[in-house]
Amino acid sequence: MNALPSRCLLRHARVCMGVALMLLLAASATAQAGPDVLAYGLGLQRMPGWTGAGSQRDEPLPYVDIEIPGRGSFSTLDGLRIELLHGPRLRGGIYGGYQWGRSREDLGALARVVPSLAPRINAGGYLEWKLGAMRDAGFELSHDINGAGAYLNLYLDQTLPSIGHYQHDFTLSWNAQNGSAMQRLFGIPVTTAAAPDTMSWQPRTGAEQVELEYDAYLPTSRHTGLALALIYAHLLGRAASSPLVRTYGSVVQRTLALAFVYHP
């Protein structure tokens, strides 16, 4: 995907820094050139309380965006990529991403109905096709390294013409999960369903959501700027039909992130 420094979501700064360090160590061992993009900063994000939630929460936002040409990239929204295939039109390699969990604090009164979930790391691979100077398409296929969940993300990334120094783009993506991932995030076990106003739900493999993301970067000086991310997602299929979503949450998921960024 593009090098615009505006990818910006991870919950724990230690996870961000640890994965970024892995990328830098891997790249520095095989490349002499410095990063094409190097940016970091802090901000604030407003996001769903958990996947499928109808409520929002505000959190401090660590921001990291690193891209090393021909070697890979790391950002706190798109995750880690180590490039192994370097074709003029086709690129691919190793992919690593972060998956949000849900804490008892996030769930509130729902903590008595559904279990909390620890964050997870997903690992797999990606392929990306360069369709033009300002357009890319690709997919990421990954697996939960601590469980049985498998995830597919198909995306189209379009860079928009700059408006003066204002840079922006949008990404349209479609996500699907296997049955294990669906049951972890959207399922309700029979034992839990004994709670009032709750029914059992055992979803199978299928589409999870479609998502439109708009990213922008506005320089404020030679080395600083503001990074914005607006994300609108709509849950699909059995994810949208889950009683957890229909009774307690929302099929519409919105995220707003704004960060002050420094780049050397």
C-alpha positions, 0 to 999 in steps of 0.5 A: 500500500502507499507510503502516505504517513497516516496509518495509525492504530494499535492499542499498546505502544510496546507492541508497536515498538517491538514489531517496528524493531523487528522490521528495522533489524530484518531490513538493516541486515540486508539493506544499506539504504535508509527508510523512504518514510520514517514518522512517529508521533502521538494523538487520540483515537475514537473507536468502537468499544469492541468489534461489533460494539455500539459504544465508542471509547477514546484512547491515546494513540501511538503513531509509527510509520516506517517504509524501507524500499524493497524491504518492507514496512511497518505501520500501527494500522497496516502492521508489519510487511517484509517484502520477499517478492520485488517485481515491477508490478507484483510485490509480496512477502510476510505479513503480521498484524494486530487484532483487538481484543475486548476487556471487561472494562470495554464490555461493561455490563456485558461482561456477565454475558460474553467473555473478554478476549485477549489481543492477538497477533496474526501472521501470514503472507500478502500479495499486492499488484500495482495497477497504476501510479496511484492505485494498488490492489492486493490481499492479506491471508493470515492465521492467529498465532495463538489460536485457530482463527484464519483471516482474509483481507482483500483491498484496493488502495487509491492515492488521490491527487494532492491539494497543495501540500495536503496528501490523502488517499482511501482504501476499500477492503473486504474481510472474511474469517473462518469459523473459529475466528467468527465464533471467537469474535461473534459467537455465543456459547450455549452455556453463556446463552443461559443469560437473560435476553441472550441466545446461542450463536455458532457462526461459520466461515464467511464475510465479516465486514466491508470497510472504507478508510480515508487517510490524510496528512497535512504538513505543519512545518518541514518536519511535522504534520497532522495525520488523520484516519477516518474509517467506516465499516459495516459488518456483514453476514453472520457477523452482522446477524450475531445476537451480540451485535444485534442486541448489544452492538451495531453493524456500523463501526466508525473510527476517527484518529488524529495524531501529531507526527514528526518525521526527520 
